[in-house]
């Protein structure tokens, strides 16, 4: 699943999520639900970076809950997904949906090279064998 | 008469207590929950770290609008 499709699925599944972005730790954006996700991603990266300074242990996810809404950030290595919700979201459910989104976009990335090679060869060979 | 008054007072007390409970549980305080790779979690509600992270959280919320 492409990053944009993974985000589209995320916002369709989770009605609590108002905006989200998939990006890399270096700041490059894979997909965002916002027309210009740059400012949002930069702000989320600043939040993640500051949160990582709280403890030496690697941070995997966070929720910043304010009266206006919550910010969620989930990290898996270099890949990060950030999302915002309204106030008082179902925290466990939002984290679950964000992790699923991150996983589905990562799976596609890992499968791309695998899919490309074996599919083409059997088609060529199979075509000869069948005929 | 006295018994009725006690029942009324008890009922009023129950109503006030339940209102206070629901009001308190409904108003979630502002906080930042951090989840680490080792499975531990830290909830920051007060202090300089919490203020700094909440300010960044508000900036992120603003950026999403």
N, CA and C atoms of all chains as a GROMACS GRO file, in nm:
protein
  588
    1UNK      N    1   0.084  -0.119   0.000
    1UNK     CA    2   0.000   0.000   0.000
    1UNK      C    3   0.088   0.125   0.000
    2UNK      N    4   0.057   0.216  -0.088
    2UNK     CA    5   0.134   0.339  -0.092
    2UNK      C    6   0.103   0.424   0.030
    3UNK      N    7   0.196   0.515   0.062
    3UNK     CA    8   0.179   0.599   0.180
    3UNK      C    9   0.049   0.679   0.173
    4UNK      N   10   0.019   0.734   0.056
    4UNK     CA   11  -0.104   0.814   0.041
    4UNK      C   12  -0.228   0.729   0.062
    5UNK      N   13  -0.224   0.605   0.011
    5UNK     CA   14  -0.337   0.515   0.027
    5UNK      C   15  -0.352   0.473   0.173
    6UNK      N   16  -0.237   0.448   0.238
    6UNK     CA   17  -0.238   0.410   0.380
    6UNK      C   18  -0.302   0.521   0.464
    7UNK      N   19  -0.270   0.646   0.431
    7UNK     CA   20  -0.328   0.759   0.504
    7UNK      C   21  -0.478   0.774   0.474
    8UNK      N   22  -0.514   0.752   0.347
    8UNK     CA   23  -0.656   0.761   0.310
    8UNK      C   24  -0.737   0.656   0.385
    9UNK      N   25  -0.681   0.535   0.395
    9UNK     CA   26  -0.747   0.428   0.470
    9UNK      C   27  -0.759   0.464   0.618
   10UNK      N   28  -0.652   0.524   0.669
   10UNK     CA   29  -0.649   0.562   0.810
   10UNK      C   30  -0.762   0.661   0.843
   11UNK      N   31  -0.774   0.764   0.762
   11UNK     CA   32  -0.876   0.866   0.790
   11UNK      C   33  -1.017   0.813   0.764
   12UNK      N   34  -1.026   0.712   0.678
   12UNK     CA   35  -1.157   0.651   0.653
   12UNK      C   36  -1.198   0.562   0.770
   13UNK      N   37  -1.100   0.487   0.822
   13UNK     CA   38  -1.128   0.395   0.933
   13UNK      C   39  -1.151   0.471   1.062
   14UNK      N   40  -1.062   0.567   1.091
   14UNK     CA   41  -1.069   0.638   1.218
   14UNK      C   42  -1.132   0.776   1.199
   15UNK      N   43  -1.256   0.787   1.243
   15UNK     CA   44  -1.326   0.916   1.230
   15UNK      C   45  -1.273   1.018   1.329
   16UNK      N   46  -1.196   0.970   1.427
   16UNK     CA   47  -1.142   1.063   1.528
   16UNK      C   48  -1.026   1.144   1.474
   17UNK      N   49  -0.957   1.090   1.375
   17UNK     CA   50  -0.838   1.157   1.321
   17UNK      C   51  -0.878   1.267   1.223
   18UNK      N   52  -0.833   1.388   1.253
   18UNK     CA   53  -0.870   1.504   1.171
   18UNK      C   54  -0.766   1.533   1.063
   19UNK      N   55  -0.639   1.509   1.096
   19UNK     CA   56  -0.531   1.529   0.999
   19UNK      C   57  -0.417   1.436   1.036
   20UNK      N   58  -0.341   1.395   0.935
   20UNK     CA   59  -0.230   1.303   0.961
   20UNK      C   60  -0.124   1.317   0.852
   21UNK      N   61  -0.004   1.272   0.885
   21UNK     CA   62   0.105   1.274   0.787
   21UNK      C   63   0.199   1.159   0.814
   22UNK      N   64   0.248   1.101   0.706
   22UNK     CA   65   0.351   0.997   0.714
   22UNK      C   66   0.481   1.062   0.667
   23UNK      N   67   0.584   1.052   0.746
   23UNK     CA   68   0.709   1.115   0.707
   23UNK      C   69   0.828   1.040   0.764
   24UNK      N   70   0.948   1.081   0.722
   24UNK     CA   71   1.072   1.020   0.770
   24UNK      C   72   1.130   1.104   0.882
   25UNK      N   73   1.219   1.042   0.958
   25UNK     CA   74   1.282   1.114   1.069
   25UNK      C   75   1.360   1.236   1.020
   26UNK      N   76   1.407   1.230   0.894
   26UNK     CA   77   1.482   1.346   0.841
   26UNK      C   78   1.390   1.458   0.793
   27UNK      N   79   1.259   1.437   0.800
   27UNK     CA   80   1.163   1.542   0.765
   27UNK      C   81   1.100   1.527   0.628
   28UNK      N   82   1.149   1.434   0.546
   28UNK     CA   83   1.088   1.417   0.414
   28UNK      C   84   0.948   1.356   0.428
   29UNK      N   85   0.853   1.415   0.358
   29UNK     CA   86   0.712   1.376   0.374
   29UNK      C   87   0.675   1.271   0.270
   30UNK      N   88   0.621   1.159   0.317
   30UNK     CA   89   0.572   1.054   0.227
   30UNK      C   90   0.430   1.083   0.182
   31UNK      N   91   0.347   1.128   0.275
   31UNK     CA   92   0.208   1.162   0.244
   31UNK      C   93   0.149   1.244   0.358
   32UNK      N   94   0.053   1.328   0.324
   32UNK     CA   95  -0.016   1.408   0.427
   32UNK      C   96  -0.158   1.434   0.384
   33UNK      N   97  -0.247   1.443   0.480
   33UNK     CA   98  -0.387   1.472   0.447
   33UNK      C   99  -0.408   1.621   0.427
   34UNK      N  100  -0.311   1.700   0.469
   34UNK     CA  101  -0.320   1.846   0.454
   34UNK      C  102  -0.262   1.887   0.319
   35UNK      N  103  -0.317   1.994   0.264
   35UNK     CA  104  -0.268   2.043   0.134
   35UNK      C  105  -0.119   2.074   0.143
   36UNK      N  106  -0.080   2.145   0.249
   36UNK     CA  107   0.061   2.172   0.273
   36UNK      C  108   0.095   2.115   0.411
   37UNK      N  109   0.153   1.997   0.410
   37UNK     CA  110   0.181   1.930   0.536
   37UNK      C  111   0.315   1.969   0.598
   38UNK      N  112   0.388   2.057   0.532
   38UNK     CA  113   0.523   2.091   0.579
   38UNK      C  114   0.523   2.147   0.721
   39UNK      N  115   0.437   2.245   0.745
   39UNK     CA  116   0.435   2.311   0.877
   39UNK      C  117   0.393   2.210   0.985
   40UNK      N  118   0.296   2.126   0.952
   40UNK     CA  119   0.249   2.025   1.045
   40UNK      C  120   0.359   1.924   1.077
   41UNK      N  121   0.428   1.878   0.973
   41UNK     CA  122   0.535   1.779   0.993
   41UNK      C  123   0.650   1.840   1.072
   42UNK      N  124   0.685   1.964   1.042
   42UNK     CA  125   0.793   2.029   1.117
   42UNK      C  126   0.756   2.042   1.265
   43UNK      N  127   0.632   2.078   1.291
   43UNK     CA  128   0.587   2.092   1.430
   43UNK      C  129   0.587   1.956   1.501
   44UNK      N  130   0.542   1.853   1.430
   44UNK     CA  131   0.539   1.718   1.489
   44UNK      C  132   0.681   1.667   1.515
   45UNK      N  133   0.771   1.699   1.424
   45UNK     CA  134   0.912   1.658   1.442
   45UNK      C  135   0.974   1.729   1.563
   46UNK      N  136   0.939   1.856   1.580
   46UNK     CA  137   0.991   1.932   1.695
   46UNK      C  138   0.939   1.872   1.825
   47UNK      N  139   0.812   1.832   1.824
   47UNK     CA  140   0.751   1.770   1.943
   47UNK      C  141   0.820   1.636   1.972
   48UNK      N  142   0.839   1.556   1.868
   48UNK     CA  143   0.903   1.425   1.882
   48UNK      C  144   1.046   1.441   1.934
   49UNK      N  145   1.117   1.536   1.876
   49UNK     CA  146   1.256   1.559   1.914
   49UNK      C  147   1.267   1.601   2.061
   50UNK      N  148   1.177   1.692   2.102
   50UNK     CA  149   1.178   1.738   2.242
   50UNK      C  150   1.141   1.624   2.336
   51UNK      N  151   1.046   1.541   2.294
   51UNK     CA  152   1.003   1.429   2.378
   51UNK      C  153   1.114   1.325   2.392
   52UNK      N  154   1.192   1.309   2.286
   52UNK     CA  155   1.302   1.212   2.291
   52UNK      C  156   1.411   1.255   2.388
   53UNK      N  157   1.414   1.384   2.419
   53UNK     CA  158   1.514   1.433   2.513
   53UNK      C  159   1.478   1.411   2.658
   54UNK      N  160   1.357   1.367   2.683
   54UNK     CA  161   1.312   1.348   2.823
   54UNK      C  162   1.385   1.231   2.888
   55UNK      N  163   1.408   1.125   2.810
   55UNK     CA  164   1.474   1.005   2.861
   55UNK      C  165   1.572   0.953   2.758
   56UNK      N  166   1.669   0.875   2.804
   56UNK     CA  167   1.768   0.817   2.711
   56UNK      C  168   1.708   0.702   2.631
   57UNK      N  169   1.608   0.637   2.688
   57UNK     CA  170   1.542   0.522   2.621
   57UNK      C  171   1.472   0.568   2.493
   58UNK      N  172   1.482   0.488   2.384
   58UNK     CA  173   1.415   0.528   2.260
   58UNK      C  174   1.262   0.542   2.278
   59UNK      N  175   1.210   0.649   2.222
   59UNK     CA  176   1.066   0.676   2.229
   59UNK      C  177   0.996   0.610   2.111
   60UNK      N  178   0.885   0.544   2.135
   60UNK     CA  179   0.813   0.479   2.025
   60UNK      C  180   0.681   0.548   1.990
   61UNK      N  181   0.618   0.609   2.089
   61UNK     CA  182   0.494   0.681   2.061
   61UNK      C  183   0.464   0.782   2.171
   62UNK      N  184   0.383   0.881   2.136
   62UNK     CA  185   0.345   0.981   2.236
   62UNK      C  186   0.207   1.037   2.206
   63UNK      N  187   0.145   1.088   2.312
   63UNK     CA  188   0.021   1.163   2.296
   63UNK      C  189   0.033   1.291   2.375
   64UNK      N  190   0.012   1.404   2.310
   64UNK     CA  191   0.006   1.533   2.380
   64UNK      C  192  -0.142   1.571   2.384
   65UNK      N  193  -0.201   1.566   2.503
   65UNK     CA  194  -0.344   1.593   2.517
   65UNK      C  195  -0.367   1.735   2.567
   66UNK      N  196  -0.434   1.817   2.489
   66UNK     CA  197  -0.466   1.954   2.531
   66UNK      C  198  -0.619   1.969   2.531
   67UNK      N  199  -0.664   2.084   2.578
   67UNK     CA  200  -0.809   2.108   2.582
   67UNK      C  201  -0.868   2.118   2.442
   68UNK      N  202  -0.786   2.156   2.343
   68UNK     CA  203  -0.835   2.173   2.206
   68UNK      C  204  -0.829   2.045   2.123
   69UNK      N  205  -0.752   1.949   2.170
   69UNK     CA  206  -0.736   1.825   2.095
   69UNK      C  207  -0.607   1.755   2.133
   70UNK      N  208  -0.583   1.641   2.069
   70UNK     CA  209  -0.463   1.563   2.100
   70UNK      C  210  -0.376   1.548   1.977
   71UNK      N  211  -0.246   1.540   2.002
   71UNK     CA  212  -0.149   1.512   1.896
   71UNK      C  213  -0.091   1.374   1.926
   72UNK      N  214  -0.089   1.289   1.824
   72UNK     CA  215  -0.032   1.155   1.839
   72UNK      C  216   0.087   1.143   1.744
   73UNK      N  217   0.195   1.085   1.792
   73UNK     CA  218   0.310   1.057   1.706
   73UNK      C  219   0.354   0.914   1.735
   74UNK      N  220   0.368   0.834   1.629
   74UNK     CA  221   0.416   0.696   1.643
   74UNK      C  222   0.539   0.681   1.554
   75UNK      N  223   0.642   0.624   1.610
   75UNK     CA  224   0.768   0.610   1.536
   75UNK      C  225   0.806   0.462   1.522
   76UNK      N  226   0.853   0.427   1.402
   76UNK     CA  227   0.906   0.292   1.379
   76UNK      C  228   1.035   0.309   1.300
   77UNK      N  229   1.144   0.317   1.370
   77UNK     CA  230   1.273   0.343   1.306
   77UNK      C  231   1.275   0.481   1.244
   78UNK      N  232   1.296   0.485   1.113
   78UNK     CA  233   1.302   0.614   1.043
   78UNK      C  234   1.164   0.662   1.002
   79UNK      N  235   1.067   0.574   1.010
   79UNK     CA  236   0.932   0.608   0.965
   79UNK      C  237   0.848   0.661   1.081
   80UNK      N  238   0.774   0.768   1.054
   80UNK     CA  239   0.694   0.832   1.158
   80UNK      C  240   0.555   0.865   1.103
   81UNK      N  241   0.454   0.847   1.187
   81UNK     CA  242   0.321   0.895   1.151
   81UNK      C  243   0.273   0.986   1.264
   82UNK      N  244   0.219   1.100   1.226
   82UNK     CA  245   0.166   1.196   1.324
   82UNK      C  246   0.021   1.226   1.288
   83UNK      N  247  -0.061   1.246   1.390
   83UNK     CA  248  -0.203   1.273   1.366
   83UNK      C  249  -0.259   1.362   1.475
   84UNK      N  250  -0.364   1.433   1.441
   84UNK     CA  251  -0.434   1.514   1.541
   84UNK      C  252  -0.579   1.469   1.550
   85UNK      N  253  -0.634   1.478   1.671
   85UNK     CA  254  -0.774   1.443   1.695
   85UNK      C  255  -0.838   1.557   1.775
   86UNK      N  256  -0.966   1.545   1.796
   86UNK     CA  257  -1.035   1.638   1.884
   86UNK      C  258  -1.003   1.604   2.029
   87UNK      N  259  -1.063   1.677   2.124
   87UNK     CA  260  -1.038   1.646   2.265
   87UNK      C  261  -1.098   1.510   2.305
   88UNK      N  262  -1.034   1.449   2.401
   88UNK     CA  263  -1.078   1.322   2.458
   88UNK      C  264  -1.099   1.211   2.355
   89UNK      N  265  -0.996   1.178   2.280
   89UNK     CA  266  -1.008   1.068   2.185
   89UNK      C  267  -0.997   0.932   2.256
   90UNK      N  268  -1.030   0.826   2.184
   90UNK     CA  269  -1.010   0.691   2.237
   90UNK      C  270  -0.863   0.656   2.209
   91UNK      N  271  -0.780   0.681   2.308
   91UNK     CA  272  -0.635   0.678   2.289
   91UNK      C  273  -0.584   0.546   2.231
   92UNK      N  274  -0.625   0.434   2.291
   92UNK     CA  275  -0.577   0.303   2.246
   92UNK      C  276  -0.613   0.275   2.101
   93UNK      N  277  -0.732   0.316   2.064
   93UNK     CA  278  -0.780   0.293   1.928
   93UNK      C  279  -0.700   0.377   1.827
   94UNK      N  280  -0.674   0.500   1.863
   94UNK     CA  281  -0.598   0.588   1.773
   94UNK      C  282  -0.456   0.534   1.755
   95UNK      N  283  -0.393   0.493   1.863
   95UNK     CA  284  -0.258   0.436   1.853
   95UNK      C  285  -0.260   0.310   1.766
   96UNK      N  286  -0.361   0.228   1.784
   96UNK     CA  287  -0.372   0.104   1.706
   96UNK      C  288  -0.384   0.137   1.557
   97UNK      N  289  -0.469   0.233   1.524
   97UNK     CA  290  -0.489   0.270   1.383
   97UNK      C  291  -0.361   0.330   1.324
   98UNK      N  292  -0.291   0.410   1.402
   98UNK     CA  293  -0.167   0.472   1.352
   98UNK      C  294  -0.059   0.366   1.328
   99UNK      N  295  -0.050   0.270   1.418
   99UNK     CA  296   0.049   0.163   1.402
   99UNK      C  297   0.016   0.079   1.279
  100UNK      N  298  -0.113   0.052   1.259
  100UNK     CA  299  -0.155  -0.026   1.141
  100UNK      C  300  -0.119   0.049   1.014
  101UNK      N  301  -0.141   0.179   1.013
  101UNK     CA  302  -0.110   0.263   0.897
  101UNK      C  303   0.040   0.259   0.868
  102UNK      N  304   0.118   0.273   0.974
  102UNK     CA  305   0.264   0.272   0.959
  102UNK      C  306   0.311   0.137   0.906
  103UNK      N  307   0.252   0.030   0.959
  103UNK     CA  308   0.290  -0.106   0.920
  103UNK      C  309   0.252  -0.134   0.774
  104UNK      N  310   0.130  -0.094   0.735
  104UNK     CA  311   0.085  -0.124   0.599
  104UNK      C  312   0.167  -0.049   0.496
  105UNK      N  313   0.206   0.073   0.526
  105UNK     CA  314   0.289   0.147   0.430
  105UNK      C  315   0.431   0.092   0.427
  106UNK      N  316   0.479   0.042   0.541
  106UNK     CA  317   0.613  -0.017   0.548
  106UNK      C  318   0.617  -0.152   0.476
  107UNK      N  319   0.509  -0.230   0.489
  107UNK     CA  320   0.501  -0.360   0.424
  107UNK      C  321   0.511  -0.345   0.273
  108UNK      N  322   0.440  -0.246   0.223
  108UNK     CA  323   0.440  -0.223   0.078
  108UNK      C  324   0.580  -0.188   0.030
  109UNK      N  325   0.646  -0.107   0.109
  109UNK     CA  326   0.781  -0.065   0.072
  109UNK      C  327   0.875  -0.185   0.068
  110UNK      N  328   0.860  -0.275   0.164
  110UNK     CA  329   0.946  -0.393   0.171
  110UNK      C  330   0.915  -0.493   0.060
  111UNK      N  331   0.786  -0.498   0.020
  111UNK     CA  332   0.744  -0.595  -0.081
  111UNK      C  333   0.772  -0.551  -0.223
  112UNK      N  334   0.785  -0.422  -0.244
  112UNK     CA  335   0.804  -0.370  -0.380
  112UNK      C  336   0.913  -0.442  -0.458
  113UNK      N  337   1.037  -0.449  -0.406
  113UNK     CA  338   1.141  -0.516  -0.484
  113UNK      C  339   1.115  -0.665  -0.501
  114UNK      N  340   1.057  -0.729  -0.397
  114UNK     CA  341   1.028  -0.873  -0.403
  114UNK      C  342   0.926  -0.903  -0.512
  115UNK      N  343   0.822  -0.817  -0.519
  115UNK     CA  344   0.715  -0.840  -0.616
  115UNK      C  345   0.765  -0.825  -0.759
  116UNK      N  346   0.844  -0.723  -0.779
  116UNK     CA  347   0.885  -0.689  -0.914
  116UNK      C  348   0.961  -0.802  -0.982
  117UNK      N  349   1.057  -0.861  -0.914
  117UNK     CA  350   1.142  -0.962  -0.976
  117UNK      C  351   1.070  -1.093  -1.008
  118UNK      N  352   1.014  -1.164  -0.910
  118UNK     CA  353   0.958  -1.296  -0.942
  118UNK      C  354   0.837  -1.291  -1.035
  119UNK      N  355   0.758  -1.185  -1.031
  119UNK     CA  356   0.637  -1.182  -1.113
  119UNK      C  357   0.668  -1.174  -1.262
  120UNK      N  358   0.772  -1.099  -1.294
  120UNK     CA  359   0.802  -1.080  -1.436
  120UNK      C  360   0.860  -1.207  -1.498
  121UNK      N  361   0.950  -1.273  -1.422
  121UNK     CA  362   1.016  -1.391  -1.481
  121UNK      C  363   0.919  -1.506  -1.510
  122UNK      N  364   0.835  -1.545  -1.413
  122UNK     CA  365   0.742  -1.655  -1.443
  122UNK      C  366   0.649  -1.624  -1.559
  123UNK      N  367   0.611  -1.495  -1.574
  123UNK     CA  368   0.521  -1.459  -1.683
  123UNK      C  369   0.588  -1.492  -1.818
  124UNK      N  370   0.715  -1.454  -1.826
  124UNK     CA  371   0.786  -1.478  -1.952
  124UNK      C  372   0.805  -1.628  -1.976
  125UNK      N  373   0.851  -1.698  -1.865
  125UNK     CA  374   0.874  -1.841  -1.878
  125UNK      C  375   0.744  -1.919  -1.894
  126UNK      N  376   0.645  -1.876  -1.809
  126UNK     CA  377   0.513  -1.943  -1.810
  126UNK      C  378   0.448  -1.932  -1.947
  127UNK      N  379   0.465  -1.817  -2.008
  127UNK     CA  380   0.405  -1.795  -2.139
  127UNK      C  381   0.458  -1.896  -2.240
  128UNK      N  382   0.588  -1.922  -2.233
  128UNK     CA  383   0.648  -2.017  -2.325
  128UNK      C  384   0.604  -2.161  -2.296
  129UNK      N  385   0.597  -2.188  -2.160
  129UNK     CA  386   0.563  -2.324  -2.118
  129UNK      C  387   0.419  -2.362  -2.155
  130UNK      N  388   0.330  -2.262  -2.136
  130UNK     CA  389   0.188  -2.290  -2.161
  130UNK      C  390   0.161  -2.309  -2.311
  131UNK      N  391   0.230  -2.232  -2.391
  131UNK     CA  392   0.204  -2.235  -2.534
  131UNK      C  393   0.258  -2.358  -2.607
  132UNK      N  394  -4.064   1.309   6.052
  132UNK     CA  395  -4.018   1.437   5.996
  132UNK      C  396  -3.865   1.440   5.987
  133UNK      N  397  -3.804   1.401   6.099
  133UNK     CA  398  -3.658   1.401   6.106
  133UNK      C  399  -3.598   1.300   6.007
  134UNK      N  400  -3.669   1.188   6.002
  134UNK     CA  401  -3.624   1.080   5.911
  134UNK      C  402  -3.632   1.125   5.764
  135UNK      N  403  -3.742   1.195   5.732
  135UNK     CA  404  -3.759   1.246   5.596
  135UNK      C  405  -3.648   1.344   5.559
  136UNK      N  406  -3.617   1.428   5.657
  136UNK     CA  407  -3.512   1.529   5.635
  136UNK      C  408  -3.377   1.462   5.610
  137UNK      N  409  -3.350   1.355   5.686
  137UNK     CA  410  -3.224   1.281   5.668
  137UNK      C  411  -3.216   1.216   5.530
  138UNK      N  412  -3.330   1.161   5.487
  138UNK     CA  413  -3.336   1.097   5.355
  138UNK      C  414  -3.312   1.201   5.246
  139UNK      N  415  -3.375   1.317   5.262
  139UNK     CA  416  -3.358   1.425   5.165
  139UNK      C  417  -3.213   1.472   5.158
  140UNK      N  418  -3.153   1.486   5.276
  140UNK     CA  419  -3.012   1.530   5.282
  140UNK      C  420  -2.920   1.428   5.217
  141UNK      N  421  -2.949   1.301   5.244
  141UNK     CA  422  -2.868   1.193   5.185
  141UNK      C  423  -2.881   1.193   5.034
  142UNK      N  424  -3.005   1.213   4.985
  142UNK     CA  425  -3.029   1.215   4.841
  142UNK      C  426  -2.956   1.333   4.776
  143UNK      N  427  -2.966   1.449   4.842
  143UNK     CA  428  -2.899   1.569   4.788
  143UNK      C  429  -2.748   1.548   4.786
  144UNK      N  430  -2.696   1.488   4.891
  144UNK     CA  431  -2.552   1.460   4.899
  144UNK      C  432  -2.508   1.367   4.788
  145UNK      N  433  -2.590   1.265   4.760
  145UNK     CA  434  -2.556   1.168   4.653
  145UNK      C  435  -2.552   1.237   4.517
  146UNK      N  436  -2.650   1.325   4.496
  146UNK     CA  437  -2.656   1.398   4.367
  146UNK      C  438  -2.533   1.486   4.352
  147UNK      N  439  -2.499   1.560   4.456
  147UNK     CA  440  -2.383   1.651   4.450
  147UNK      C  441  -2.254   1.572   4.428
  148UNK      N  442  -2.241   1.460   4.499
  148UNK     CA  443  -2.120   1.377   4.486
  148UNK      C  444  -2.108   1.320   4.344
  149UNK      N  445  -2.218   1.273   4.289
  149UNK     CA  446  -2.211   1.214   4.154
  149UNK      C  447  -2.182   1.322   4.049
  150UNK      N  448  -2.238   1.441   4.068
  150UNK     CA  449  -2.209   1.551   3.975
  150UNK      C  450  -2.060   1.587   3.978
  151UNK      N  451  -2.007   1.594   4.101
  151UNK     CA  452  -1.865   1.628   4.116
  151UNK      C  453  -1.777   1.521   4.053
  152UNK      N  454  -1.818   1.394   4.069
  152UNK     CA  455  -1.739   1.283   4.013
  152UNK      C  456  -1.737   1.290   3.861
  153UNK      N  457  -1.856   1.305   3.801
  153UNK     CA  458  -1.863   1.306   3.655
  153UNK      C  459  -1.794   1.428   3.596
  154UNK      N  460  -1.803   1.540   3.666
  154UNK     CA  461  -1.739   1.662   3.618
  154UNK      C  462  -1.587   1.644   3.619
  155UNK      N  463  -1.540   1.583   3.727
  155UNK     CA  464  -1.396   1.565   3.741
  155UNK      C  465  -1.342   1.464   3.639
  156UNK      N  466  -1.414   1.353   3.624
  156UNK     CA  467  -1.367   1.250   3.532
  156UNK      C  468  -1.382   1.295   3.386
  157UNK      N  469  -1.480   1.383   3.362
  157UNK     CA  470  -1.501   1.431   3.225
  157UNK      C  471  -1.394   1.528   3.180
  158UNK      N  472  -1.345   1.609   3.270
  158UNK     CA  473  -1.245   1.709   3.234
  158UNK      C  474  -1.106   1.647   3.239
  159UNK      N  475  -1.056   1.600   3.127
  159UNK     CA  476  -0.923   1.540   3.124
  159UNK      C  477  -0.821   1.651   3.134
  160UNK      N  478  -0.725   1.631   3.219
  160UNK     CA  479  -0.624   1.735   3.234
  160UNK      C  480  -0.527   1.730   3.116
  161UNK      N  481  -0.464   1.843   3.089
  161UNK     CA  482  -0.366   1.849   2.982
  161UNK      C  483  -0.241   1.774   3.026
  162UNK      N  484  -0.190   1.692   2.938
  162UNK     CA  485  -0.074   1.612   2.973
  162UNK      C  486  -0.008   1.558   2.848
  163UNK      N  487   0.114   1.509   2.866
  163UNK     CA  488   0.184   1.441   2.756
  163UNK      C  489   0.224   1.303   2.804
  164UNK      N  490   0.181   1.202   2.732
  164UNK     CA  491   0.215   1.063   2.765
  164UNK      C  492   0.323   1.015   2.668
  165UNK      N  493   0.432   0.968   2.725
  165UNK     CA  494   0.544   0.920   2.643
  165UNK      C  495   0.559   0.770   2.663
  166UNK      N  496   0.567   0.697   2.552
  166UNK     CA  497   0.579   0.551   2.557
  166UNK      C  498   0.716   0.513   2.500
  167UNK      N  499   0.791   0.437   2.576
  167UNK     CA  500   0.928   0.404   2.537
  167UNK      C  501   0.941   0.260   2.486
  168UNK      N  502   1.054   0.236   2.419
  168UNK     CA  503   1.077   0.106   2.355
  168UNK      C  504   1.082  -0.009   2.457
  169UNK      N  505   1.121   0.021   2.579
  169UNK     CA  506   1.129  -0.086   2.680
  169UNK      C  507   0.993  -0.116   2.743
  170UNK      N  508   0.887  -0.050   2.695
  170UNK     CA  509   0.753  -0.076   2.745
  170UNK      C  510   0.710   0.018   2.856
  171UNK      N  511   0.799   0.105   2.899
  171UNK     CA  512   0.764   0.197   3.007
  171UNK      C  513   0.688   0.318   2.952
  172UNK      N  514   0.617   0.386   3.039
  172UNK     CA  515   0.540   0.503   3.000
  172UNK      C  516   0.556   0.612   3.105
  173UNK      N  517   0.569   0.736   3.058
  173UNK     CA  518   0.578   0.849   3.150
  173UNK      C  519   0.466   0.946   3.115
  174UNK      N  520   0.390   0.988   3.214
  174UNK     CA  521   0.284   1.087   3.191
  174UNK      C  522   0.327   1.218   3.255
  175UNK      N  523   0.343   1.321   3.172
  175UNK     CA  524   0.388   1.451   3.221
  175UNK      C  525   0.269   1.547   3.223
  176UNK      N  526   0.230   1.588   3.343
  176UNK     CA  527   0.117   1.680   3.355
  176UNK      C  528   0.159   1.817   3.405
  177UNK      N  529   0.270   1.819   3.477
  177UNK     CA  530   0.319   1.945   3.534
  177UNK      C  531   0.470   1.951   3.519
  178UNK      N  532   0.524   2.070   3.534
  178UNK     CA  533   0.668   2.086   3.528
  178UNK      C  534   0.715   2.142   3.395
  179UNK      N  535   0.843   2.176   3.389
  179UNK     CA  536   0.896   2.240   3.267
  179UNK      C  537   0.889   2.152   3.142
  180UNK      N  538   0.914   2.021   3.158
  180UNK     CA  539   0.906   1.929   3.044
  180UNK      C  540   0.764   1.925   2.988
  181UNK      N  541   0.667   1.916   3.077
  181UNK     CA  542   0.526   1.910   3.036
  181UNK      C  543   0.487   2.039   2.964
  182UNK      N  544   0.527   2.153   3.020
  182UNK     CA  545   0.491   2.282   2.959
  182UNK      C  546   0.550   2.295   2.819
  183UNK      N  547   0.676   2.255   2.807
  183UNK     CA  548   0.746   2.266   2.678
  183UNK      C  549   0.679   2.174   2.573
  184UNK      N  550   0.651   2.051   2.614
  184UNK     CA  551   0.592   1.955   2.520
  184UNK      C  552   0.447   1.993   2.486
  185UNK      N  553   0.374   2.045   2.584
  185UNK     CA  554   0.236   2.086   2.556
  185UNK      C  555   0.233   2.206   2.461
  186UNK      N  556   0.330   2.296   2.478
  186UNK     CA  557   0.339   2.411   2.387
  186UNK      C  558   0.365   2.363   2.244
  187UNK      N  559   0.455   2.266   2.230
  187UNK     CA  560   0.483   2.209   2.097
  187UNK      C  561   0.361   2.133   2.043
  188UNK      N  562   0.288   2.069   2.133
  188UNK     CA  563   0.166   2.000   2.093
  188UNK      C  564   0.062   2.098   2.040
  189UNK      N  565   0.050   2.214   2.106
  189UNK     CA  566  -0.046   2.317   2.060
  189UNK      C  567  -0.003   2.372   1.926
  190UNK      N  568   0.128   2.390   1.907
  190UNK     CA  569   0.178   2.438   1.778
  190UNK      C  570   0.143   2.337   1.668
  191UNK      N  571   0.156   2.209   1.699
  191UNK     CA  572   0.125   2.104   1.601
  191UNK      C  573  -0.024   2.105   1.568
  192UNK      N  574  -0.107   2.122   1.671
  192UNK     CA  575  -0.252   2.130   1.648
  192UNK      C  576  -0.286   2.250   1.559
  193UNK      N  577  -0.222   2.363   1.587
  193UNK     CA  578  -0.246   2.484   1.506
  193UNK      C  579  -0.205   2.461   1.360
  194UNK      N  580  -0.093   2.391   1.343
  194UNK     CA  581  -0.042   2.366   1.207
  194UNK      C  582  -0.134   2.275   1.128
  195UNK      N  583  -0.214   2.196   1.199
  195UNK     CA  584  -0.306   2.104   1.130
  195UNK      C  585  -0.435   2.172   1.089
  196UNK      N  586  -0.454   2.297   1.130
  196UNK     CA  587  -0.581   2.366   1.097
  196UNK      C  588  -0.571   2.440   0.965
   0.00000   0.00000   0.00000
